[in-house]
């Protein structure tokens, strides 16, 4: 048997199947792949071109945005501060001023009032028979003549229902005055006490019908022209057995409550006054009513004090202008000034021993003293509007319209900007005052 080798089955001329011609002249698929670009490759090319184009668009847009940001951000965060030194002068003040509630006597004032009640329990179990007269405050009116009228201690006042109350000290009721061409009755607040002890003489303010009359004037022209009106509740009347404390302990407790209420009400009034107004402690009055009774919630005596506080309120500019007119020789009443150190101004009511009836006459004569600094004022908002959007150097011409300003310094941020911000909220005005 003849052994065959691999070469025995190879066709002549050592041809392989790869060299066999394809009928019909068709090209090998392998050669086709080398000469033509398939559709998938074309898509990849187009996609690559689009990506490159998108990158350029992003780059150009970013550069444009950066240029706008560089130009716009400084304007967005720009600001201007104007440091203004206003006209100022100092003077020694020593004058007598008159103020009235309606403004008829030059300087006008208003009255701010507040009321509060405080209590304290004094421990005790001691009981005794108690007789207490009700008490409260009334306002007496003199509509008879311009002459003041003295009412002696024990003068009686009769309520519309016939109950009698008396004053425990003599008083002088001011006469009529003329305000705005009309006669206004003089008035005075006083404390009154029930004619007899007992709760039946307690009289709440809301219960009184009509005015009090003065029986002693009956049958005379004064009877119709003098009258009184209730100012506070008339309370504290009692008759019977109740817990008691010694007078000294009662006095100490009442004084403690009065002092606390006086300070509390002053702070309350002072903090409630608007920024353009001013009050003075020397033109502040407090009236008290006190009572004591068994503590309804346990042992001891419940001491109660009610305080009604009032103070005169002045417009700061009005007061400053009146003081400047009286103090400065060449002051122009058209100018607007403020006293820059109002806390150094001393105001005392003139010709009054105490402040209890300070506001009854509706006119206050005051001694005003102090070393004061007057500061001329200008319209800050108007200045901001005038500078808004203007060139930096325009301030020299603009400040000519503000004669009350002596000097103005400008700080603009960023410093390379040549204009003031268009928004007045970005323009800040700071006053520089003399030390």
C-alpha positions as a Python dict, from the first residue, in 0.01 Angstrom:
ca = {
    (1, 'X'): (0, 0, 0),
    (2, 'X'): (134, 333, -108),
    (3, 'X'): (143, 595, 165),
    (4, 'X'): (1, 935, 59),
    (5, 'X'): (132, 1265, 186),
    (6, 'X'): (-35, 1606, 222),
    (7, 'X'): (123, 1724, -100),
    (8, 'X'): (-51, 1445, -289),
    (9, 'X'): (-388, 1625, -247),
    (10, 'X'): (-270, 1975, -332),
    (11, 'X'): (-378, 2078, -687),
    (12, 'X'): (-111, 2136, -949),
    (13, 'X'): (86, 2463, -951),
    (14, 'X'): (39, 2464, -574),
    (15, 'X'): (-283, 2662, -599),
    (16, 'X'): (-501, 2703, -298),
    (17, 'X'): (-873, 2760, -284),
    (18, 'X'): (-811, 3131, -208),
    (19, 'X'): (-684, 3185, -561),
    (20, 'X'): (-976, 3035, -738),
    (21, 'X'): (-1148, 3300, -958),
    (22, 'X'): (-1505, 3391, -877),
    (23, 'X'): (-1739, 3339, -1168),
    (24, 'X'): (-1899, 3642, -1335),
    (25, 'X'): (-1609, 3872, -1258),
    (26, 'X'): (-1737, 3950, -907),
    (27, 'X'): (-1492, 4080, -659),
    (28, 'X'): (-1416, 3914, -336),
    (29, 'X'): (-1610, 4043, -40),
    (30, 'X'): (-1281, 4098, 133),
    (31, 'X'): (-1165, 4334, -142),
    (32, 'X'): (-1505, 4519, -124),
    (33, 'X'): (-1451, 4596, 244),
    (34, 'X'): (-1119, 4752, 166),
    (35, 'X'): (-1248, 4986, -109),
    (36, 'X'): (-1587, 5109, 26),
    (37, 'X'): (-1689, 5293, 352),
    (38, 'X'): (-1991, 5130, 511),
    (39, 'X'): (-2291, 5341, 625),
    (40, 'X'): (-2208, 5298, 995),
    (41, 'X'): (-1869, 5463, 946),
    (42, 'X'): (-2027, 5765, 772),
    (43, 'X'): (-2250, 5819, 1068),
    (44, 'X'): (-1952, 5814, 1300),
    (45, 'X'): (-1779, 6078, 1092),
    (46, 'X'): (-2082, 6306, 1091),
    (47, 'X'): (-2124, 6261, 1466),
    (48, 'X'): (-1763, 6355, 1523),
    (49, 'X'): (-1804, 6671, 1315),
    (50, 'X'): (-2115, 6768, 1515),
    (51, 'X'): (-1931, 6712, 1842),
    (52, 'X'): (-1645, 6933, 1728),
    (53, 'X'): (-1890, 7203, 1617),
    (54, 'X'): (-2072, 7187, 1953),
    (55, 'X'): (-1745, 7229, 2133),
    (56, 'X'): (-1671, 7546, 1941),
    (57, 'X'): (-2020, 7681, 2012),
    (58, 'X'): (-1974, 7617, 2386),
    (59, 'X'): (-1631, 7781, 2381),
    (60, 'X'): (-1757, 8092, 2199),
    (61, 'X'): (-2064, 8121, 2423),
    (62, 'X'): (-1851, 8082, 2735),
    (63, 'X'): (-1616, 8355, 2620),
    (64, 'X'): (-1910, 8585, 2547),
    (65, 'X'): (-2064, 8515, 2887),
    (66, 'X'): (-1730, 8578, 3058),
    (67, 'X'): (-1694, 8912, 2879),
    (68, 'X'): (-2047, 9012, 2985),
    (69, 'X'): (-1979, 8902, 3341),
    (70, 'X'): (-1657, 9101, 3357),
    (71, 'X'): (-1845, 9407, 3239),
    (72, 'X'): (-2169, 9354, 3435),
    (73, 'X'): (-2073, 9206, 3772),
    (74, 'X'): (-1903, 9522, 3900),
    (75, 'X'): (-2217, 9721, 3819),
    (76, 'X'): (-2432, 9457, 3986),
    (77, 'X'): (-2237, 9483, 4311),
    (78, 'X'): (-2146, 9850, 4290),
    (79, 'X'): (-2212, 10092, 4576),
    (80, 'X'): (-2142, 10450, 4675),
    (81, 'X'): (-2094, 10600, 5020),
    (82, 'X'): (-2124, 10975, 5064),
    (83, 'X'): (-1968, 11100, 5390),
    (84, 'X'): (-2141, 11432, 5458),
    (85, 'X'): (-2026, 11694, 5708),
    (86, 'X'): (-2326, 11920, 5776),
    (87, 'X'): (-2311, 12274, 5908),
    (88, 'X'): (-2281, 12273, 6289),
    (89, 'X'): (-2246, 12518, 6573),
    (90, 'X'): (-2257, 12514, 6954),
    (91, 'X'): (-2425, 12760, 7189),
    (92, 'X'): (-2505, 12812, 7555),
    (93, 'X'): (-2879, 12776, 7600),
    (94, 'X'): (-3068, 12965, 7871),
    (95, 'X'): (-3424, 13051, 7777),
    (96, 'X'): (-3782, 13044, 7897),
    (97, 'X'): (-4016, 12871, 7653),
    (98, 'X'): (-4390, 12829, 7652),
    (99, 'X'): (-4562, 12524, 7504),
    (100, 'X'): (-4929, 12444, 7465),
    (101, 'X'): (-5131, 12132, 7399),
    (102, 'X'): (-5299, 12283, 7091),
    (103, 'X'): (-4996, 12478, 6969),
    (104, 'X'): (-5153, 12820, 7034),
    (105, 'X'): (-4853, 12931, 7243),
    (106, 'X'): (-4575, 12874, 6992),
    (107, 'X'): (-4429, 12532, 7064),
    (108, 'X'): (-4679, 12246, 7053),
    (109, 'X'): (-4673, 11930, 7260),
    (110, 'X'): (-4889, 11620, 7285),
    (111, 'X'): (-4946, 11389, 7580),
    (112, 'X'): (-4858, 11020, 7591),
    (113, 'X'): (-5024, 10820, 7869),
    (114, 'X'): (-5008, 10469, 8010),
    (115, 'X'): (-5169, 10285, 8301),
    (116, 'X'): (-5064, 9977, 8495),
    (117, 'X'): (-5146, 9797, 8820),
    (118, 'X'): (-4918, 9604, 9055),
    (119, 'X'): (-4998, 9398, 9365),
    (120, 'X'): (-4819, 9250, 9664),
    (121, 'X'): (-4935, 9019, 9943),
    (122, 'X'): (-4840, 9105, 10302),
    (123, 'X'): (-4859, 8792, 10522),
    (124, 'X'): (-5091, 8830, 10821),
    (125, 'X'): (-5372, 8649, 10999),
    (126, 'X'): (-5468, 8933, 11230),
    (127, 'X'): (-5828, 9050, 11191),
    (128, 'X'): (-6008, 9365, 11297),
    (129, 'X'): (-6317, 9571, 11228),
    (130, 'X'): (-6236, 9796, 10932),
    (131, 'X'): (-6400, 10119, 10822),
    (132, 'X'): (-6264, 10256, 10494),
    (133, 'X'): (-6382, 10543, 10279),
    (134, 'X'): (-6377, 10502, 9904),
    (135, 'X'): (-6142, 10738, 9719),
    (136, 'X'): (-6047, 10831, 9365),
    (137, 'X'): (-5975, 11127, 9139),
    (138, 'X'): (-6194, 11386, 8974),
    (139, 'X'): (-6122, 11687, 8751),
    (140, 'X'): (-6271, 12018, 8864),
    (141, 'X'): (-6361, 12270, 8591),
    (142, 'X'): (-6387, 12648, 8632),
    (143, 'X'): (-6600, 12788, 8351),
    (144, 'X'): (-6706, 13092, 8551),
    (145, 'X'): (-6437, 13353, 8481),
    (146, 'X'): (-6068, 13402, 8407),
    (147, 'X'): (-6005, 13437, 8780),
    (148, 'X'): (-5882, 13131, 8970),
    (149, 'X'): (-6106, 12993, 9245),
    (150, 'X'): (-5992, 12856, 9581),
    (151, 'X'): (-6189, 12562, 9721),
    (152, 'X'): (-6136, 12499, 10093),
    (153, 'X'): (-6061, 12165, 10259),
    (154, 'X'): (-6384, 11966, 10298),
    (155, 'X'): (-6554, 12112, 9988),
    (156, 'X'): (-6829, 11869, 9888),
    (157, 'X'): (-6894, 11725, 9545),
    (158, 'X'): (-7230, 11562, 9476),
    (159, 'X'): (-7268, 11282, 9221),
    (160, 'X'): (-7577, 11269, 9001),
    (161, 'X'): (-7724, 10998, 9227),
    (162, 'X'): (-7676, 11209, 9543),
    (163, 'X'): (-7361, 11044, 9686),
    (164, 'X'): (-7127, 11296, 9846),
    (165, 'X'): (-6746, 11308, 9821),
    (166, 'X'): (-6503, 11560, 9974),
    (167, 'X'): (-6153, 11695, 9917),
    (168, 'X'): (-5909, 11662, 10210),
    (169, 'X'): (-5709, 11975, 10131),
    (170, 'X'): (-5772, 12318, 9985),
    (171, 'X'): (-5703, 12365, 9614),
    (172, 'X'): (-5694, 12648, 9360),
    (173, 'X'): (-5875, 12587, 9030),
    (174, 'X'): (-5733, 12792, 8736),
    (175, 'X'): (-5965, 13034, 8557),
    (176, 'X'): (-6080, 13034, 8198),
    (177, 'X'): (-5830, 13084, 7916),
    (178, 'X'): (-5862, 13169, 7549),
    (179, 'X'): (-5748, 12919, 7289),
    (180, 'X'): (-5796, 12968, 6914),
    (181, 'X'): (-6037, 13253, 6991),
    (182, 'X'): (-6255, 13044, 7222),
    (183, 'X'): (-6292, 13041, 7599),
    (184, 'X'): (-6177, 12717, 7758),
    (185, 'X'): (-6251, 12634, 8125),
    (186, 'X'): (-5961, 12603, 8366),
    (187, 'X'): (-5922, 12259, 8522),
    (188, 'X'): (-5751, 12076, 8806),
    (189, 'X'): (-5724, 11710, 8911),
    (190, 'X'): (-5786, 11634, 9278),
    (191, 'X'): (-5840, 11333, 9504),
    (192, 'X'): (-6179, 11295, 9666),
    (193, 'X'): (-6300, 11074, 9951),
    (194, 'X'): (-6645, 10936, 10024),
    (195, 'X'): (-6846, 11118, 10286),
    (196, 'X'): (-6891, 10794, 10483),
    (197, 'X'): (-6726, 10451, 10497),
    (198, 'X'): (-6862, 10149, 10318),
    (199, 'X'): (-6860, 9975, 9980),
    (200, 'X'): (-7177, 10154, 9870),
    (201, 'X'): (-6965, 10461, 9789),
    (202, 'X'): (-6742, 10271, 9549),
    (203, 'X'): (-6806, 10419, 9207),
    (204, 'X'): (-6663, 10280, 8885),
    (205, 'X'): (-6582, 10524, 8611),
    (206, 'X'): (-6821, 10352, 8372),
    (207, 'X'): (-7112, 10372, 8618),
    (208, 'X'): (-7128, 10748, 8673),
    (209, 'X'): (-7406, 10928, 8489),
    (210, 'X'): (-7355, 11305, 8465),
    (211, 'X'): (-7114, 11546, 8632),
    (212, 'X'): (-7044, 11624, 8997),
    (213, 'X'): (-7184, 11952, 9127),
    (214, 'X'): (-7068, 12165, 9419),
    (215, 'X'): (-7360, 12199, 9666),
    (216, 'X'): (-7190, 12492, 9837),
    (217, 'X'): (-7241, 12705, 9524),
    (218, 'X'): (-7612, 12629, 9495),
    (219, 'X'): (-7817, 12947, 9452),
    (220, 'X'): (-7523, 13139, 9297),
    (221, 'X'): (-7400, 13185, 8935),
    (222, 'X'): (-7102, 12966, 9021),
    (223, 'X'): (-7322, 12659, 9070),
    (224, 'X'): (-7368, 12605, 8694),
    (225, 'X'): (-7017, 12719, 8601),
    (226, 'X'): (-6823, 12492, 8839),
    (227, 'X'): (-6848, 12116, 8792),
    (228, 'X'): (-6633, 11805, 8812),
    (229, 'X'): (-6592, 11484, 8615),
    (230, 'X'): (-6470, 11149, 8737),
    (231, 'X'): (-6113, 11067, 8629),
    (232, 'X'): (-6056, 10728, 8793),
    (233, 'X'): (-6262, 10466, 8973),
    (234, 'X'): (-6358, 10565, 9325),
    (235, 'X'): (-6278, 10247, 9516),
    (236, 'X'): (-6162, 10098, 9845),
    (237, 'X'): (-6477, 10161, 10049),
    (238, 'X'): (-6528, 9889, 10313),
    (239, 'X'): (-6706, 9826, 10639),
    (240, 'X'): (-6667, 9504, 10837),
    (241, 'X'): (-6415, 9248, 10964),
    (242, 'X'): (-6103, 9189, 10760),
    (243, 'X'): (-5736, 9094, 10792),
    (244, 'X'): (-5516, 9392, 10869),
    (245, 'X'): (-5147, 9487, 10872),
    (246, 'X'): (-4974, 9767, 11056),
    (247, 'X'): (-4956, 10106, 10886),
    (248, 'X'): (-4578, 10092, 10845),
    (249, 'X'): (-4583, 9761, 10655),
    (250, 'X'): (-4867, 9889, 10437),
    (251, 'X'): (-4677, 10211, 10359),
    (252, 'X'): (-4358, 10023, 10271),
    (253, 'X'): (-4545, 9788, 10036),
    (254, 'X'): (-4731, 10074, 9864),
    (255, 'X'): (-4414, 10281, 9816),
    (256, 'X'): (-4233, 9982, 9670),
    (257, 'X'): (-4512, 9923, 9418),
    (258, 'X'): (-4532, 10294, 9331),
    (259, 'X'): (-4159, 10316, 9260),
    (260, 'X'): (-4164, 10006, 9041),
    (261, 'X'): (-4470, 10124, 8847),
    (262, 'X'): (-4327, 10472, 8795),
    (263, 'X'): (-4006, 10334, 8642),
    (264, 'X'): (-4191, 10071, 8438),
    (265, 'X'): (-4433, 10322, 8288),
    (266, 'X'): (-4158, 10573, 8210),
    (267, 'X'): (-3963, 10310, 8016),
    (268, 'X'): (-4280, 10200, 7838),
    (269, 'X'): (-4363, 10556, 7731),
    (270, 'X'): (-4004, 10641, 7634),
    (271, 'X'): (-3971, 10336, 7411),
    (272, 'X'): (-4307, 10396, 7245),
    (273, 'X'): (-4216, 10747, 7125),
    (274, 'X'): (-4143, 10768, 6747),
    (275, 'X'): (-3784, 10842, 6641),
    (276, 'X'): (-3861, 11205, 6542),
    (277, 'X'): (-3996, 11293, 6887),
    (278, 'X'): (-3845, 11348, 7231),
    (279, 'X'): (-3960, 11328, 7594),
    (280, 'X'): (-3808, 11455, 7919),
    (281, 'X'): (-3827, 11289, 8258),
    (282, 'X'): (-3880, 11629, 8420),
    (283, 'X'): (-4209, 11663, 8226),
    (284, 'X'): (-4342, 11328, 8345),
    (285, 'X'): (-4616, 11280, 8602),
    (286, 'X'): (-4761, 10974, 8775),
    (287, 'X'): (-5079, 10959, 8978),
    (288, 'X'): (-5150, 10663, 9206),
    (289, 'X'): (-5449, 10506, 9371),
    (290, 'X'): (-5393, 10235, 9633),
    (291, 'X'): (-5618, 9989, 9810),
    (292, 'X'): (-5585, 9685, 10035),
    (293, 'X'): (-5818, 9395, 10107),
    (294, 'X'): (-5820, 9032, 10220),
    (295, 'X'): (-5622, 8813, 9985),
    (296, 'X'): (-5897, 8612, 9808),
    (297, 'X'): (-5656, 8326, 9735),
    (298, 'X'): (-5521, 8268, 10086),
    (299, 'X'): (-5387, 8431, 10398),
    (300, 'X'): (-5258, 8786, 10412),
    (301, 'X'): (-5359, 9125, 10280),
    (302, 'X'): (-5351, 9200, 9909),
    (303, 'X'): (-5211, 9548, 9845),
    (304, 'X'): (-5295, 9693, 9504),
    (305, 'X'): (-5158, 10011, 9344),
    (306, 'X'): (-5274, 10153, 9012),
    (307, 'X'): (-5060, 10414, 8838),
    (308, 'X'): (-5152, 10648, 8554),
    (309, 'X'): (-4849, 10811, 8390),
    (310, 'X'): (-4836, 11100, 8145),
    (311, 'X'): (-4554, 11282, 7972),
    (312, 'X'): (-4519, 11573, 7730),
    (313, 'X'): (-4403, 11473, 7381),
    (314, 'X'): (-4228, 11722, 7152),
    (315, 'X'): (-4138, 11703, 6784),
    (316, 'X'): (-3756, 11715, 6786),
    (317, 'X'): (-3729, 11949, 6488),
    (318, 'X'): (-3995, 12188, 6618),
    (319, 'X'): (-3827, 12208, 6958),
    (320, 'X'): (-3482, 12252, 6801),
    (321, 'X'): (-3603, 12530, 6571),
    (322, 'X'): (-3769, 12723, 6855),
    (323, 'X'): (-3457, 12689, 7070),
    (324, 'X'): (-3229, 12792, 6780),
    (325, 'X'): (-3444, 13096, 6708),
    (326, 'X'): (-3415, 13205, 7071),
    (327, 'X'): (-3043, 13128, 7096),
    (328, 'X'): (-2866, 13189, 6762),
    (329, 'X'): (-2837, 13551, 6652),
    (330, 'X'): (-2832, 13495, 6273),
    (331, 'X'): (-3059, 13191, 6256),
    (332, 'X'): (-3275, 13171, 5945),
    (333, 'X'): (-3618, 13032, 6034),
    (334, 'X'): (-3630, 12867, 5689),
    (335, 'X'): (-3341, 12639, 5789),
    (336, 'X'): (-3402, 12298, 5938),
    (337, 'X'): (-3189, 12217, 6243),
    (338, 'X'): (-3170, 11952, 6513),
    (339, 'X'): (-3014, 11964, 6855),
    (340, 'X'): (-2756, 11689, 6822),
    (341, 'X'): (-2712, 11635, 7196),
    (342, 'X'): (-3072, 11650, 7319),
    (343, 'X'): (-2971, 11448, 7627),
    (344, 'X'): (-2774, 11752, 7750),
    (345, 'X'): (-3080, 11979, 7744),
    (346, 'X'): (-3231, 12053, 8084),
    (347, 'X'): (-3604, 12138, 8087),
    (348, 'X'): (-3784, 12224, 8408),
    (349, 'X'): (-4143, 12343, 8446),
    (350, 'X'): (-4146, 12699, 8576),
    (351, 'X'): (-4341, 12816, 8881),
    (352, 'X'): (-4465, 12474, 8990),
    (353, 'X'): (-4389, 12309, 9322),
    (354, 'X'): (-4458, 11963, 9182),
    (355, 'X'): (-4573, 11798, 8861),
    (356, 'X'): (-4902, 11660, 8991),
    (357, 'X'): (-5112, 11907, 8791),
    (358, 'X'): (-4859, 11979, 8517),
    (359, 'X'): (-5100, 11911, 8231),
    (360, 'X'): (-5423, 12049, 8373),
    (361, 'X'): (-5382, 12403, 8232),
    (362, 'X'): (-5276, 12268, 7888),
    (363, 'X'): (-4991, 12522, 7884),
    (364, 'X'): (-4639, 12468, 8016),
    (365, 'X'): (-4384, 12739, 8092),
    (366, 'X'): (-4036, 12585, 8087),
    (367, 'X'): (-3683, 12689, 8184),
    (368, 'X'): (-3454, 12543, 7917),
    (369, 'X'): (-3077, 12529, 7972),
    (370, 'X'): (-2766, 12351, 7847),
    (371, 'X'): (-2464, 12357, 7616),
    (372, 'X'): (-2613, 12241, 7289),
    (373, 'X'): (-2487, 12152, 6942),
    (374, 'X'): (-2708, 12252, 6651),
    (375, 'X'): (-2682, 12038, 6336),
    (376, 'X'): (-2828, 12167, 6008),
    (377, 'X'): (-3040, 11911, 5823),
    (378, 'X'): (-3068, 11820, 5454),
    (379, 'X'): (-3296, 11596, 5248),
    (380, 'X'): (-3103, 11269, 5231),
    (381, 'X'): (-3339, 11102, 4986),
    (382, 'X'): (-3329, 11402, 4756),
    (383, 'X'): (-2948, 11386, 4753),
    (384, 'X'): (-2953, 11016, 4664),
    (385, 'X'): (-3194, 11077, 4376),
    (386, 'X'): (-2978, 11363, 4248),
    (387, 'X'): (-2665, 11141, 4242),
    (388, 'X'): (-2834, 10831, 4096),
    (389, 'X'): (-2668, 10731, 3766),
    (390, 'X'): (-2466, 11055, 3745),
    (391, 'X'): (-2094, 11085, 3676),
    (392, 'X'): (-1866, 11076, 3977),
    (393, 'X'): (-1748, 11436, 3936),
    (394, 'X'): (-2105, 11570, 3915),
    (395, 'X'): (-2114, 11581, 4294),
    (396, 'X'): (-1944, 11921, 4289),
    (397, 'X'): (-2233, 12084, 4105),
    (398, 'X'): (-2499, 11879, 4284),
    (399, 'X'): (-2381, 11974, 4635),
    (400, 'X'): (-2431, 12340, 4545),
    (401, 'X'): (-2803, 12274, 4595),
    (402, 'X'): (-2744, 12171, 4958),
    (403, 'X'): (-2613, 12478, 5143),
    (404, 'X'): (-2647, 12303, 5480),
    (405, 'X'): (-2366, 12063, 5379),
    (406, 'X'): (-2013, 12190, 5441),
    (407, 'X'): (-1817, 11896, 5297),
    (408, 'X'): (-1884, 11570, 5115),
    (409, 'X'): (-1647, 11277, 5054),
    (410, 'X'): (-1722, 11002, 4800),
    (411, 'X'): (-1630, 10634, 4808),
    (412, 'X'): (-1740, 10428, 4504),
    (413, 'X'): (-1688, 10052, 4481),
    (414, 'X'): (-1537, 9908, 4265),
    (415, 'X'): (-1305, 10213, 4256),
    (416, 'X'): (-1264, 10213, 3877),
    (417, 'X'): (-1632, 10289, 3815),
    (418, 'X'): (-1695, 10645, 3698),
    (419, 'X'): (-2067, 10665, 3779),
    (420, 'X'): (-2289, 10640, 4082),
    (421, 'X'): (-2523, 10338, 4099),
    (422, 'X'): (-2859, 10386, 3931),
    (423, 'X'): (-3041, 10241, 4233),
    (424, 'X'): (-3062, 10478, 4529),
    (425, 'X'): (-3062, 10172, 4757),
    (426, 'X'): (-2694, 10133, 4668),
    (427, 'X'): (-2612, 10493, 4760),
    (428, 'X'): (-2545, 10537, 5133),
    (429, 'X'): (-2524, 10872, 5313),
    (430, 'X'): (-2329, 10893, 5639),
    (431, 'X'): (-2323, 11207, 5854),
    (432, 'X'): (-1990, 11311, 6006),
    (433, 'X'): (-2045, 11519, 6320),
    (434, 'X'): (-1799, 11727, 6520),
    (435, 'X'): (-1672, 11568, 6838),
}
